[in-house]
């Protein structure tokens, strides 16, 4: 029971720390993991699904093992909540996401499109060079929506279900998907396992995110209706749930043409409202914070229930 209370307190404390302490510019644990994964990729890369699966397995098992070491080392009444809080803060990214959206809103309000396009690259991988203000706002809202699951709800879900090892393993899976899971000539086969692992890891959290967005929106029936109707239109099995729920909650329309280098994707429209504008970015940030608070409380309750 003592370990359960310490873990629950640690999860909640980690969320609070993430809300008030900005991510360091260098030396962030996720960035350290990313550099280690890059070094391993240089040694293991082959244009092969089998090699990509082995690469993903080594990285994820290594991250989970590090989490197990942290969890075993934090058995004391004080050490447990402190270590779990630190681990939770290390894998969450909600507040950084909200702050990026706030910066973009300020740049768009000043009509500084050049700076806004450059800043957007902090959030998305699409080519921003031809985007106007509304398209920049759309890209930012879509990123906030998707990462409400990836950077907040999913880590808390896995941390509540499997403790620090699952917390670290999830962040490893999600980071590998960002690194090698995208469709390109180099990673079409090597990144296949990382991309599929991320799909599986986010299957439940993405749908929980849609439900939480609906609950905190004040219009749960309408938001859930739009999420159920539009989520399947999205090419991702998970992102569509988050983006459709945000579209319903903010009464905006997401989707459209996305350019990724020489690749163009025409995404289906989600939601029934107007295209997003700069003023919708702080509203998306408010949704993100509300979902974070509810998800944190639910995660702590799950930890208690597991005990």
Buried (B, 14 or more C-beta within 10 A) or exposed (E): EEBBBBBBBBBBBBBBBBBEEEBEEEEBBBBEBBEEBEEBBEEBBEEBBEBBBBBBEEBBEBBBEBBBEBBEEBEEEEEBBBBBBBBBBBBBBBBBBBBBBBBBBBBBBEEBBEBBBEBBEBBBEBBBEEBEBBBBBBBBBBBBBBBBBBBBBBBBBBBBBBBBBBBBBBBBBBBBBBBBBBEEEEBBBBBBBBBBBBBEBBEBBBBBBBBBBBBBBEEBEBBBBBBBBBBEBBEBBBBBBBBBBBBBBBBBBBBBEBBBEEEEEEBEEBBBBEBBBBEBBBBBBEBBBBBBBBBBBBBBEBBBEEE
